[in-house]
Amino acid sequence: MSMAIAHLPEATEIIDYDALYADYSQSLIDTLRGFSPKVNGLELWVPDENLRVSLRNLLDSAASLGRVSVCLQFGETTAAQLSEAQLVELGGDFGRARVERRGAALLFEVSGLGAAPLASPERKLAPTPERQAPVAETTAVVSSHRNGVSFDGYAAALRSAQLLRPLAPQTRPDGATVRVSASQQDCTLELVVATNQHMVHSASSNAPDQARGLLLSELCRIVEGLPVLEACYHGAGRLEHRLRPADQARPVNGIVLPRAVHPHFALVEDLLRGVLGGYRKLTGFTATQSQHDDRPGSAWLSASADERGRLLEAALGEILPSFGLLLSDVSVASIRYDVRVELGLSEAWKKLDQPRLVMALERELQARVDARLEIYVSELKDKNQLRRLALVETP
């Protein structure tokens, strides 16, 4: 196996990875909140002791937040954890990767972030077994990612009648549009974007097998009507969260990056990045920060407080029996800011895994009432009146 090592331009911004990692680790002790590294484009990065995982998280953060390239310097100890070939292969999943030796240090650069990964002259590695797998399938793929996360639950959700609803009829876009597409692994994603507000007007996809075909079809339903930045930055995350079974634990520790969950979601991210890169080239679009905030649907916004309460109670009546609970075990304490629903819980909840059940309850209420709802548990107050008065009266 041969590998060309290209020289990096002297003007390239070089980030000291070891210092960055050490600074982040120290901030976990010294900083109350906001452990973000002080480097633009890495605000979402969550370091990991495993260098491969840490670098994937870092490159994913950089690409998601609009950086076009990252150049890292590793000290001798860190550089020894991965070979140069392994670094080039890892970086090639995000863009054009290259490495360079400078004394005992190793420089690792990935450019072209935010666009579809390209085959570069530096990447001449033998295909892994994962890439050699056949793409033509007749049934849903149920293979597991190397982290042990199965796609079974996601495939079941894709096949459900609720998700396979008919597409809403398309209206005529207001203003000019451009059509942009990207292809990866024999799959294609195409977006029609209205250029006046950079909104995704419609989306379509094509895939050679059922699993990825259903996955991309559901992605199209999710991104239609979103700003193109929101769709391309967070479309894969929205898709994974929507499909994740309510009774399934978080697929990975820390921030759930879609590409760390399963290769199918990595494919979705790559397609979206390719589309965004194509849109930038066609239109000169340069924005990198998404300011989008989902609003509740018109039915929920137009409902009165009493009507909202009845909608929630009706949904809870359907949901709670599956958790072994009664409607009397949950009460709607308040609805604030249109989206924050605070629930009061009975003593029966003390015997249950409350955090996991509340999250499952949120997902079910979002599916039945409104997708924007956020579920919280009302603060438990001290039942001893004398102690409460003492706290209030203390100067």
N, C-alpha and C positions, 0 to 999 in steps of 0.2 A: 504494500500500500504506500502510495506517495502522497505528499501534501505540500502545497506551495505556501510559504509563509511570506505575506506581503508586508512591506514596511509601512508604518503608520506615519502620516504627516506630522511634522513637528508642532503644528498649531492645534492638534487635536486636544480637546479637554480631557485630561486623565484624572480619573477618580480613584483614590487610594481605597481599595475595598477593605483591607484590614483595618484601617483607621475608621472607616465608616461603620464597619461591623462592631468595633470596640466602642465607638461613640453611642451607637444604638443600645448596646448591652448596658452601658453605664447609665443611659437615660432611663432605663427601666427601674433603676434604684433612685435616681435623683429627681426625676420628673413625675409630677402627679398625674398628668394626662398629656396626650399628644406626643407619642413616642416616634414621630415621623423623622426620618433622617433629613438633614438640612441641605438637600440637593434637589433642585427642581426636577420634577418628573418621577421622583421616587417616593412620593408621599404615601403611596399605597403599599410600599414594599414591606414585607414581613420577613426578616432574616431567619435562617434556619442553620442548625449545626451541620446539617448535610449540605455541602457546598453545591451539589447539583440542584437540590430543591431550592436553596437560597437564590441561586442565579436565575432559575426559572421564574421565581417570584419577582425578582428584581427586573428582569427583562419584560415580564408581563406588565408590571407597574409602569415602566417607562413607555411601553407602547400604548397602554391605555390612556396615559396622560399627555400624549402628544410628542414625546421626545422622538427625534428621528435617528438618534444614534447614542450609544453608550460605550465608553472606553474605560476599562477597569485595569488597575494594576494590582497584581497579587505578589505578596512576599514569598520567600522561598518555601516556607512551611505550607502556606495555602496552595501555592502552585503545584505542590507535589500531590495534592488530593485528586486531581484530574489530569489526564494526559492532554497534550495539545490536540490530538485527534478527537477526544471526547468533548473538549471545549468547542471545537469547530462544529461538531455534530449538534451539540446542544444549541449553540447560537444560530445554527442554520434553520432551526424551527421558527425563528423570529425575524430573520433578515439575512444579511450577508455577514458572515463571521470570518474573522482572521485573528491570528495571534503573532506575537513577536517577542523574542527574548531580548532583554536588556540587562545584561549582567545576571545577577541572581534573581531579578524580578521577571515577571511575565506580564505582558500587556495583552488584553483580550478585548477586542472591539466588535460590536455588532451594529451595523448601519442598515438603513432602509426599514427601520421599525415603523409599524403602522401600515405597511403595504404587505401584499401577499409574499410569503417567503420565496426567495429565488434560489435556484441552484447556482452556486458560485464556483469559480475555478478552485477555490480553496477546499471545497467540500467534495472529496473524492473517497468517501467512506463506503464500506460495504453495507448494503441494506440490512436493517435489523429484521428479525423474524416478524415483528409487528408490521413493517412495511411490505413484507413479502406475502402477507395474508391476502387471499383473493377478495376482490371487492364485489363480485357478483354473488348475491344471496337471494334466496326466495322467502326466507322468514326473518323475523326480527333478530338482530344480533344480540347475544346475551353474554358475550365474552367479558372478562373482567379486566380492569386496568391493573397496572403493576402495583398500585396501592391496595388492591383487593376490593375495589368498589365495583359491584356488578351493575350492569345496565338493565337488569331484569325489571326492576321497579319502574324505571323511566320508560321502558318499552311498553309495560302494561298501561301506564298513564297515556301514552301516545295512542294506544288502541282503543281507549275508552270513548264512549259516545259523546261525552261532554267536550272533549278536546277536538274531536273530529266533526265539529259543527260546520255548517256551510259558511263560506266566506260571505261577508256583507257585500252588497252591491256597491260597485265603485262609482263615485261621483266624478264629474269632470274637474280636473285640477284648475285652480285659480292661478293662471300665469303659465310661464314656460316651464318645461320639464326636461330633464336629461335622463337617459337610460344608461346605467352602468352595471357591469357584471364582473364576477371573479369566478375562477374555477380552481378546484383543488381535488385531487384524488377522484377524478371522474365525476365530481359533483359541481354544480353550478348554482350560484345565487345571483339574481338580478333585481335591482331596485330601480324604480322610477321616482326621481326626486324632483319636487317643485323647487326651482332655484330662487324664487323670491324670498321664501322663508326657510329654505333648506330643510324641507319636511319630506319624509318618505310617503309618497302618494300610494304606491302599490309595490308589491314584492312577489316574486315567483322563484321557483327553484326546480332543479332536476337532479336526480340521483339514481344510480343503477340498482339499488337494493331497497327493500321495504323499510328497514330500520332508519337509514339516513334520509330516505324520502319522506317518511312521516315526521322525522325530526326537523327537517328544513321547512316542511309545510307549516308546522306549528310556529317556527321562527318567523315565517312570513306574516302570520296572523299577529304575532306580538309586535313586530317593528312597524307595521303599517300605521301611519298617523303620528309617528314619533319624529322628532328632529333627527337628522341624519347622524349627528354626533352621538346623541343618546342611543340611537339604534346600534351604531357600530361599536361604541364603547361598552355598552352594557347589555346588548341584545343576548349574548350568550349566557350572561349571569341571570337575566330575567327568565330565559328559557329553562335553565337548570333548576332554578327555584320553583318555577311553575310546575315542572314535571316531577319534582322530588316527592315521593310518597309521604303522606302525613305521618306515618308511623316509622319512617326511616330517620335514623340519627344523621347528624351532619356528616357528609361523606369524607371530609378531611378536617384536620385540626386547623384552628386559626381562620383566616379569611378564606372563604370558599372560592378559589380561582377555578373557573370552569375547566380549563385545560388540565388541571391537576386531578379532576374527577374522573374523566374518561376520554379516550381519544376522539369520540364522536363530538364532544363539546369543544375539544381543541380544533377540530375541523371547522366548526361553526365560527369560532373566533378568527381563524385564518381567512375564511371567506369574507367575513365582515371587514376585516382589516384591508383585504384586497379591494373590496368595493369602495371603502373610504379613500384609499390611495388613488383609485381610478377617478373618483369624484373630484378630488383635489386637483388632479391633472386637467380634467375637463373644464373646470369652472374657476380655478384659482382660489378655491375656498381654503382659508388658512386658520380658521378658528380652532382652538384646541381645548377650550373649557366648556363643558356642558352645564348649562344653567337650568335644565329641564326639571320640573317637579310635577309628578302626576297629580291630577285632580280627580275627585270622585266623579262618578257618572251623574248624568242629569237627573235620573230617577231619585238618587239618594240626596242630591243637593236640593231638589225641589220639595222633598218630604219634610213635614213638620217634625218637631221633636217627638210628639206622641207617635207619629207614623214610623219614625226611625226606631223607636223602642219596640213597636209591634213587629217590625221586620226582623229585628234582632232576636226577639223572643221566639218567633216562629222558626227561625233558623236554628236556634239553640234547642228547641224541642225536637228537631230532627237529628241533631248532632249528638247530644249528650248521652242517649241510651247506648251508643256504641262505645262510650267511655265508662259505662256502668254507673252513670250519674243521672240524677233527676233534674228537672227544670228548676226545682226549688233549691238546688245546690249552687246555682249561678244566678246572679241578679245584675242588671245593667245599672251601675251606680251613676254614671254620667257619660255624656258625649261632648267632647270639647274640640274646638278648632275643626269641626266637620269630620275629622278622621280619627281622633283619639277616643276609643271606647274603653271606659274603665269598668271592670267587672268586680263585683263582690262575690267572694267564694265562701262556701259553708265549711263546717268542720270536716266534712267528708273528704275534702281536698288534702287534708294534712297527711293522709295515708298514701297519697299518690305522688308520682313524680311531677310536681307542679310545673317547673319550667318547660319540660317537654310537652306536657298536655296543653299548656297555654299556647305554645307555638303551633301545635296541631290544631287547636281551636281557632287560632287566628287564620290559618290557611283555609279551614272549612268555612268560616264566616266570609272571608274574602271571595271564595268561590260562589257562595250562595247569595250574598248581599251586595258587596261592592269590593272591588279588588284593591282599593286604596286604604281600607280600614287598617288601623293599628290597634292591637289589643294590649291593654295593660291591666294589672291587678291593683285594686284600690289599696291605698296604704292602710295597714292594720294599726289601729290606735289602741293605746293602753286602756283596758276595760276598767281599771281602778280609777274612780273619779278623783280621789284625793291626790293620787300621784299626778294626774293630768293637771289639776289645779295648782299643785306645787310647781310644776314646770312652767306654767303660765305666769305665776306670780313671782318667780325668781328674777331678781334684777339682773 
